[in-house]
């Protein structure tokens, strides 16, 4: 299989989202503690694969919904 942007983009996007969300939620729950990077890293390692799988699963759904929204708005 040849890698294409449509294969890489969801992985990068999910890494960014998982990193920001786990960092923010870890900070909200614990504040900045000495072990913050380790706790954030643990949360990220768990969240990123889940976010990646969800991203790939959500692509066709979001494409269809976007099309329906644009059709309802009369946009092209």
Residue, then its C-alpha position, 0 to 999 in steps of 0.5 A: x500500500x502506498x501512503x497518501x496524505x489521507x492516511x497520514x493526516x488523521x494520524x497527525x491530527x489525532x496526535x495534536x488533539x490527543x496531546x492537547x486534550x490529555x495535557x489540558x485535562x492532566x493539568x486541570x486534574x493535577x496542576x503542574x506537579x513534578x511528575x506532570x510530564x510522566x502522567x501526561x505521557x501515560x495519558x497520551x500513550x493511551x489516548x492517541x491510538x484511540x483518537x487515531x482509530x476514531x479519526x479514521x472511523x469519523x472521516x466518512x461520517x463527517x464527509x456525509x454530514x458536511x455534504x448534507x449541511x451544505x446541501x441544506x444551506x444551498x451552498x456548493 
